[in-house]
Amino acid sequence: MPATELTENTEKTDSRPRLLMGPGPSNVHPSVLKAMAQPLLGHLDPEFLHLLDGVQHSLRQLFSTQNRFTLPLSATGSAGMEACFVNLLEPGDRVVIGVNGVFGGRMADVAQRAGAKVTRVEAHWGLPLDEEAMVAAIRSTQPKVVAFVHAETSTGVCQNPETIARAARDQGALVVLDCVTSLAGIPVDLDGWGIDAAYSGTQKCLSCAPGLSPVSFSERAIQAVSARTHPVQSWFLDVGLLDGYYGGDRVYHHTAPISAIFGLAQGLARVEEEGMEKRTLRHKEAAAHLLESLAPLGFSPLVAAECRLPMLTTLNLPGSVTNQGEANVRRSLLQNHGIEVGAGLGALAGKVWRVGLMGENAQTKSVDTLRSALEAELSPGA
Ligand SMILES: Cc1ncc(COP(=O)(O)O)c(C=O)c1O
């Protein structure tokens, strides 16, 4: 396709706004888009570095951590995941990973590729990890690292990190937590829970564009990286090298993605303005409204209330959807109403939808728009 056509397509996309109610990206506030459209600064310009300092400070607050090494990595959440494992693990190291969905499974894959000996502690998709099984695996294998997902986006399950993290620390292990979907939607407390390395993404409850992964490493984790016998295999993700720029000396490592960081700064400002208490409540209220509004249409939640995420709800599908083919109904929602909802992943493909109410979209009015569109698509004459 010639570049001129690409431009035309981009312009067309701009004129057809979507209501992004899938597992991410979520809709971005106009002020974030405006921030991203600002003229560029150089990545060593004092004005930009001042803004970056502010972004790092805000990320520490959002992660509830004093960790000096807290920064927006220049890539998506998967790079944050990879950064944790390639820095903390050396070939032959033991790692225990909780797997109750796609992203726990992906952690295990990444750790294996880093040459680690992986013990997977599996749980049924739709349930939280079995804490006793995790603790038993930690005690019996004495791993260097224990890793699991806070908010499993493939199932909609929230994992309470405290018991597993404590057991891991009691055995001297480092704890890695995936906060891609949880950060800025529900409280994250890295220092309170004893987490050593965590990563997130900007396109979920932060409601910024995809492309950055906020990460945080504790001093224990940084020391473990310094004590490695082999250099970190990835040059780009080596925390020691990243620290040269983000740690304060501002030594060139790679060119920071200026526009994305402008957007993140604005997204973080919106989170701070609202406050996490109100923001958490807003996510919970929107999720409750979703279940109430879609129950009369035959949708029911996959996950039990006590471990259900507010920002991502997995819904069992009624016959009115499966009879038409769930993918056809999703396509109609997109084409006729501009609404995106997510398909089930892995073992849940074809069985559930994943409805995101993340960041800017965690509003009862998003739910009402979805409900009206579904009523239109599922009515007998549709
Ligand atoms: C829990 C979780 N971890 C990791 C990722 C990977 O993030 P990204 O797609 O930004 O690379 C995702 C993305 O959906 C996720 O939901």
PDBQT file of the ligand as one rigid body, heavy atoms in Angstrom, charges set to zero:
ROOT
HETATM    1  C1  LIG A 401      -1.673  -9.462  32.566  1.00  0.00    +0.000 C 
HETATM    2  C2  LIG A 401      -0.927  -9.083  31.337  1.00  0.00    +0.000 A 
HETATM    3  N1  LIG A 401       0.407  -9.253  31.280  1.00  0.00    +0.000 NA
HETATM    4  C3  LIG A 401       1.120  -8.921  30.205  1.00  0.00    +0.000 A 
HETATM    5  C4  LIG A 401       0.522  -8.375  29.093  1.00  0.00    +0.000 A 
HETATM    6  C5  LIG A 401       1.330  -8.007  27.898  1.00  0.00    +0.000 C 
HETATM    7  O1  LIG A 401       1.267  -6.643  27.695  1.00  0.00    +0.000 OA
HETATM    8  P1  LIG A 401       1.451  -5.975  26.239  1.00  0.00    +0.000 P 
HETATM    9  O2  LIG A 401       0.368  -6.494  25.374  1.00  0.00    +0.000 OA
HETATM   10  O3  LIG A 401       1.349  -4.519  26.547  1.00  0.00    +0.000 OA
HETATM   11  O4  LIG A 401       2.806  -6.367  25.754  1.00  0.00    +0.000 OA
HETATM   12  C6  LIG A 401      -0.855  -8.179  29.089  1.00  0.00    +0.000 A 
HETATM   13  C7  LIG A 401      -1.553  -7.624  27.920  1.00  0.00    +0.000 C 
HETATM   14  O5  LIG A 401      -2.732  -7.709  27.757  1.00  0.00    +0.000 OA
HETATM   15  C8  LIG A 401      -1.602  -8.543  30.240  1.00  0.00    +0.000 A 
HETATM   16  O6  LIG A 401      -2.914  -8.356  30.279  1.00  0.00    +0.000 OA
ENDROOT
TORSDOF 0
